[in-house]
Amino acid sequence: MKSWKVIIAMLILTGCNSVYVKSNSIDPTQVFYADRGGYGMRKSIKQKMEERGYNVVVGKAQTKHSFTNEDDEIEIDSYLIPKNVRYIVKVNERKEVFNPFWCPFNGFWWWNFNVSVSDQITGEELMSWRGRACQNTAMRMINDIFDEMEIKNNEQNN
């Protein structure tokens, strides 16, 4: 009886991810833009991309607006995306209430996220991923996704 509960839980969690990937669509030698900051998945994806040798930039601060709202000072920064950026990587995370008991053994953090990679030249979205996963699982998945998306050297020369 317990094994059925585990199987059902596994099936439910595998349904938590929806990924669209365009194979052989990114040139890893090009420049990638990613938003500044990030405390979880956003930071981890930038680190994974840099580990893979990607040139990841966060843009230059363009303007800074500051105003006071009651007792809080609010700052709004905007960033100039360099002209030589080919790909834009967007990561949005949402607060997750549910945290499976096995995540402390699989990278600790449980992420609920949307990830998108788009091509600035064609305007095409090359990858769209909506999911939930423990930290280590998500990083293995993003590594596999980048493997699938990269244009291999022999394909670039053809």
C-alpha positions in Angstrom: 0.0 0.0 0.0 2.8 2.4 0.8 4.5 1.8 -2.5 1.4 3.0 -4.3 1.4 6.2 -2.4 5.1 6.8 -3.4 4.3 6.0 -7.0 1.3 8.4 -7.0 3.4 11.2 -5.4 6.2 10.7 -8.0 3.6 10.9 -10.9 2.2 14.1 -9.5 5.6 15.7 -9.2 6.7 14.8 -12.7 3.6 16.6 -13.9 4.9 19.8 -12.3 7.2 20.7 -15.2 6.3 21.9 -18.7 9.3 22.4 -21.0 9.5 23.7 -24.6 13.0 23.5 -26.0 14.2 24.3 -29.5 17.1 22.0 -30.2 20.4 23.3 -31.6 19.2 26.9 -31.2 21.9 28.7 -29.1 25.4 29.6 -30.0 27.3 29.3 -26.7 30.0 31.8 -27.9 27.4 34.6 -28.0 26.6 37.0 -25.2 23.7 36.2 -22.8 21.8 38.8 -20.7 20.3 37.8 -17.3 18.7 40.0 -14.7 20.7 41.2 -11.8 20.4 39.6 -8.4 18.6 36.5 -7.5 18.6 34.5 -4.4 17.8 31.0 -5.7 17.3 29.7 -9.1 18.2 33.0 -10.9 21.6 33.0 -9.3 22.1 29.3 -9.8 21.3 29.4 -13.5 23.7 32.3 -14.0 26.4 30.3 -12.2 25.7 27.2 -14.3 25.9 29.2 -17.5 29.2 30.7 -16.5 30.5 27.2 -15.5 29.6 26.1 -19.1 31.7 29.0 -20.5 28.8 31.3 -21.5 29.5 35.0 -21.4 26.7 36.3 -19.1 26.2 40.0 -18.6 23.7 41.8 -16.4 23.7 45.2 -18.2 24.7 48.7 -17.0 22.6 50.7 -14.6 21.0 53.4 -16.8 19.0 55.5 -14.4 18.0 55.4 -10.7 14.8 56.8 -9.4 14.2 57.3 -5.8 11.1 58.4 -3.9 9.6 58.2 -0.5 6.3 56.5 0.1 5.2 57.2 3.7 8.0 55.7 5.8 9.8 53.7 3.1 12.3 54.9 0.6 11.8 53.2 -2.7 14.5 52.9 -5.4 13.9 51.8 -9.0 16.8 50.9 -11.1 16.7 50.3 -14.9 19.4 48.6 -16.9 20.7 49.1 -20.4 21.0 45.8 -22.2 24.2 45.9 -24.3 23.8 45.9 -28.0 26.0 42.8 -28.5 23.6 40.6 -26.4 22.2 37.8 -28.5 20.1 35.9 -25.9 18.0 37.0 -23.0 17.5 34.7 -20.0 14.5 35.5 -17.7 13.9 33.6 -14.5 10.9 34.3 -12.3 10.4 32.5 -9.0 7.3 32.2 -6.9 7.0 31.5 -3.3 6.2 27.9 -2.7 4.3 26.7 0.4 4.8 23.0 -0.3 8.3 21.7 0.3 8.9 17.9 -0.1 10.7 16.2 2.7 13.4 14.9 0.3 14.6 18.3 -0.8 17.1 18.7 2.1 18.8 15.7 0.6 18.6 17.1 -2.9 20.0 20.6 -2.7 17.7 21.7 0.1 15.7 24.3 -1.7 12.4 23.7 -3.4 11.8 26.1 -6.4 8.6 27.1 -8.2 9.7 28.9 -11.4 9.4 30.1 -15.0 12.5 30.2 -17.2 12.7 31.6 -20.7 15.5 32.0 -23.2 14.9 34.2 -26.2 16.9 35.2 -29.3 17.3 39.0 -29.6 18.0 38.8 -33.4 15.0 36.7 -34.4 12.7 37.5 -31.5 12.0 33.8 -31.1 11.6 32.1 -27.7 14.0 29.2 -27.7 13.1 27.7 -24.4 10.2 28.0 -22.0 10.1 26.1 -18.8 7.4 26.2 -16.1 8.2 23.9 -13.2 8.8 23.0 -9.6 11.8 21.0 -8.5 14.4 20.6 -5.7 17.6 22.6 -6.3 19.9 19.8 -7.5 17.3 18.3 -9.7 16.5 21.7 -11.4 20.2 22.3 -12.0 20.7 18.8 -13.6 17.6 19.6 -15.8 18.9 23.0 -16.9 22.3 21.4 -17.7 20.5 18.8 -19.9 18.4 21.6 -21.5 21.5 23.6 -22.4 23.1 20.5 -23.8 20.0 20.1 -26.1 19.9 23.7 -27.1 23.6 24.3 -27.9 24.6 24.3 -31.5 27.5 21.9 -31.7 30.7 23.1 -33.5 30.3 20.8 -36.5 26.7 22.0 -37.0 27.9 25.7 -36.9 30.3 25.1 -39.7 27.7 23.6 -42.0 
